Amino acid sequence: MSDHDRNAAYARGIDVSRSAAIDAGLRAHMISVYNYMAAGVALTGVAAWLTFSASVESTTGALVLTPFGRAMFGGPLFFVILLAPLALVFFLSFRIGHIAVSTARVLFFVYAGLLGLSLASIFLVYTDASITRVFFISAASFGALSLWGYTTQRDLTGMGSFLIMGLFGIIIASVVNMFLKSSGLDWALSVMGVVVFAGLTAWDTQKIKEAYDPMDDGTVGGRKAIMGALSLYLDFINLFLSLLRLMGDRR
């Protein structure tokens, strides 16, 4: 900053050095959030691919489940793997204020790994090429939406409340469609999912930014970073799955 700019800032009563320190702290906090989130997504992808690779074998061009695959996708273990991440994310959300940062970090990565096990089934449904394509589309969309949420001066609180209502609507309709098995409703839910999780990405990013407090100690700041990463991780995964249902090529 030039001397003229500094003098002007001081004339307005702005502590330039303190403002710069807050900006640097916020950048470090957001980088920590995105690093945790990216590591979680990477772990989920690796866990899903390794689980799929161990679950199938190719016979005359067709995929056949191995004994491990039948246990993973056709037995009681499937429901354990399906429900375990849900239980873990609820535990982490409600107990985050009472556990050490290191414990929260481990639980976050355990959650990402468990979700990877349950998401291995998408490789049975969609081609590898389409999964890769949709992943990069999702990553580019997520990056743009998160950047907008971080930089916009618009208060997204009202939009966030509306999106949460939409999320509950998607959950209820998805449970109903488990019995109806309507392809039309499934398509509509996928479209709604893209809209809702796109909006939640921007809203959550703004919330994480506003929740930052330079007065937080390392423990509180670490917990906020992990919970922020969890929020963005869930937004990305659900955005990816919604786009995959719309754009993925089925086997």
C-alpha atoms as one frame of an Amber mdcrd trajectory, in Angstrom:
protein
   0.000   0.000   0.000   1.380   3.455  -0.866   2.031   6.118   1.788  -0.857
   8.137   0.389  -3.208   5.172   0.777  -1.952   4.519   4.304  -2.438   8.159
   5.283  -5.931   8.141   3.839  -6.740   4.954   5.718  -5.457   6.371   8.996
  -7.474   9.540   8.381 -10.614   7.391   8.194  -9.695   5.682  11.442  -8.729
   2.373   9.855  -5.911   0.370  11.443  -4.180  -0.837   8.290  -1.879  -3.331
   9.997  -4.772  -4.915  11.938  -6.916  -5.130   8.803  -4.053  -6.794   6.919
  -3.571  -9.272   9.760  -7.280 -10.176   9.698  -7.178 -10.652   5.918  -4.124
 -12.891   6.208  -5.763 -14.903   8.976  -8.952 -15.321   6.967  -6.996 -16.494
   3.921  -5.115 -19.024   6.041  -8.397 -20.230   7.557 -10.081 -20.675   4.155
  -7.023 -22.454   2.760  -7.190 -24.844   5.705 -10.891 -25.473   5.025 -10.321
 -26.154   1.324  -7.305 -28.372   2.030  -9.308 -30.549   4.425 -12.195 -30.671
   1.980  -9.986 -31.597  -0.992  -8.194 -34.284   1.019 -11.548 -35.722   2.062
 -12.785 -35.853  -1.532  -9.541 -37.504  -2.644  -9.800 -40.114   0.119 -13.410
 -40.841  -0.830 -12.461 -41.320  -4.472  -9.542 -43.631  -3.702 -11.614 -45.682
  -1.242 -14.460 -46.006  -3.765 -12.155 -47.085  -6.595 -10.207 -49.604  -4.510
 -13.441 -51.092  -3.137 -14.871 -51.401  -6.640 -11.664 -52.951  -7.986 -11.727
 -55.586  -5.245 -15.442 -56.229  -5.731 -15.563 -57.150  -9.426 -13.734 -59.185
 -12.012 -14.131 -58.969 -15.762 -15.390 -62.088 -17.507 -15.853 -61.884 -21.291
 -16.234 -58.124 -20.971 -18.905 -58.287 -18.247 -18.449 -57.298 -14.629 -18.957
 -60.147 -12.162 -19.022 -59.652  -8.408 -16.323 -61.381  -6.410 -17.154 -62.930
  -2.999 -15.979 -59.647  -1.448 -18.223 -57.728  -3.834 -21.248 -59.843  -2.982
 -20.625 -59.198   0.705 -20.189 -55.481   0.075 -23.200 -54.897  -2.164 -25.577
 -57.766  -1.486 -25.490 -58.543   2.217 -26.057 -56.944   5.623 -22.619 -55.342
   5.404 -23.967 -53.054   2.678 -26.490 -51.496   5.071 -23.851 -51.125   7.791
 -21.572 -49.260   5.381 -24.524 -47.198   4.164 -25.643 -46.106   7.640 -22.258
 -45.784   9.382 -21.289 -42.497   7.638 -24.681 -41.005   8.514 -24.225 -41.861
  12.191 -20.681 -40.518  12.153 -21.581 -37.187  10.571 -24.338 -36.644  13.145
 -21.924 -37.461  15.960 -19.308 -35.075  14.577 -21.856 -32.292  14.087 -23.285
 -32.495  17.599 -20.045 -33.200  19.482 -17.657 -30.898  17.637 -17.585 -28.450
  20.558 -16.508 -31.133  23.027 -13.768 -33.049  21.221 -10.148 -32.259  20.435
  -9.230 -30.897  17.018  -7.102 -33.970  16.313 -10.067 -36.242  17.091 -12.383
 -34.196  14.886  -9.835 -34.384  12.079  -9.574 -38.174  12.361 -13.375 -38.537
  12.431 -13.702 -36.368   9.329 -11.292 -38.544   7.373 -12.877 -41.749   8.713
 -16.214 -40.402   7.488 -14.756 -39.614   4.052 -13.291 -43.122   3.812 -16.535
 -44.826   4.866 -18.504 -42.769   2.362 -16.032 -43.894  -0.293 -16.898 -47.528
   0.502 -20.599 -46.860   0.038 -20.038 -44.849  -3.170 -18.113 -47.700  -4.800
 -21.438 -48.887  -6.229 -21.539 -45.960  -8.692 -18.802 -47.731 -10.686 -21.211
 -50.631 -11.154 -23.848 -48.329 -12.625 -21.912 -45.714 -14.612 -18.946 -45.951
 -16.965 -15.536 -44.875 -15.726 -15.263 -42.222 -18.446 -18.565 -40.560 -17.538
 -17.729 -40.588 -13.815 -14.433 -38.848 -14.571 -16.107 -36.329 -16.868 -18.849
 -35.452 -14.384 -16.303 -35.203 -11.571 -14.364 -32.473 -13.376 -17.584 -30.679
 -14.321 -18.617 -30.800 -10.665 -15.198 -29.552  -9.521 -15.296 -26.589 -11.916
 -18.875 -25.726 -10.924 -18.087 -26.060  -7.231 -15.037 -23.810  -7.543 -16.976
 -21.085  -9.332 -19.900 -21.229  -6.896 -17.663 -21.212  -3.826 -15.682 -18.268
  -5.200 -18.922 -16.367  -5.757 -20.075 -17.145  -2.216 -16.754 -15.890  -0.862
 -16.628 -12.648  -2.848 -20.268 -11.569  -3.125 -21.465  -8.656  -1.011 -25.010
 -10.007  -1.101 -26.361 -11.532   2.103 -27.276 -15.136   1.248 -29.037 -15.889
   4.538 -32.529 -15.780   3.032 -31.486 -17.995   0.135 -29.907 -20.443   2.562
 -33.132 -20.875   4.527 -35.005 -21.593   1.293 -32.353 -24.098   0.185 -32.518
 -25.972   3.507 -36.267 -26.368   3.002 -35.557 -27.667  -0.501 -33.026 -30.131
   0.901 -35.573 -31.585   3.313 -38.033 -31.829   0.431 -35.487 -33.788  -1.625
 -34.828 -36.177   1.271 -38.534 -36.869   1.829 -39.254 -37.289  -1.887 -36.231
 -39.597  -2.272 -37.523 -41.866   0.493 -40.953 -41.955  -1.176 -39.381 -42.744
  -4.545 -37.602 -45.759  -3.039 -41.047 -47.371  -3.080 -42.496 -45.708  -6.194
 -39.374 -46.249  -8.325 -40.460 -43.465 -10.682 -37.847 -42.541 -13.270 -39.559
 -39.186 -13.847 -39.449 -38.288 -10.167 -35.835 -39.455  -9.982 -34.928 -37.106
 -12.836 -36.758 -34.209 -11.178 -35.000 -34.898  -7.870 -31.642 -34.870  -9.635
 -32.383 -31.469 -11.172 -33.532 -30.155  -7.803 -30.386 -31.595  -6.229 -28.138
 -29.695  -8.639 -29.950 -26.422  -7.889 -30.044 -26.935  -4.120 -26.438 -28.051
  -3.673 -25.150 -25.397  -6.057 -26.837 -22.782  -3.876 -25.680 -24.423  -0.655
 -22.079 -24.322  -1.887 -22.205 -20.534  -2.155 -24.164 -20.133   1.086 -21.915
 -22.410   3.128 -18.816 -20.646   1.808 -20.204 -17.305   2.930 -21.100 -18.776
   6.342 -17.589 -20.162   6.797 -16.085 -16.789   5.890 -18.362 -14.902   8.277
 -17.782 -17.402  11.095 -14.057 -16.658  11.070 -12.952 -14.674  14.104  -9.330
 -13.522  14.433  -9.724 -13.789  18.211 -10.360 -17.549  18.073  -7.663 -19.709
  19.602  -6.174 -22.668  17.760  -8.740 -25.117  19.122 -11.819 -23.127  18.158
 -10.342 -22.137  14.800  -9.397 -25.757  14.082 -12.892 -26.981  14.869 -14.404
 -24.311  12.616 -12.066 -25.317   9.782 -13.040 -28.984  10.041 -16.775 -28.295
  10.220 -16.473 -25.874   7.312 -14.638 -28.523   5.322 -17.360 -31.051   6.168
 -20.081 -28.701   4.928 -18.329 -28.022   1.623 -17.393 -31.702   1.257 -21.065
 -32.713   1.545 -22.086 -29.986  -0.918 -19.536 -31.203  -3.456 -20.358 -34.913
  -3.099 -24.087 -34.313  -3.444 -23.617 -31.927  -6.376 -21.470 -34.565  -8.077
 -24.016 -37.347  -7.484 -26.897 -35.202  -8.753 -24.995 -34.311 -11.926 -23.955
 -37.937 -12.371 -27.587 -39.093 -12.338 -28.358 -36.517 -15.015 -25.258 -36.774
 -17.206 -23.648 -40.139 -16.436 -23.518 -42.909 -19.060 -24.900 -46.130 -17.624
 -23.193 -49.438 -18.236
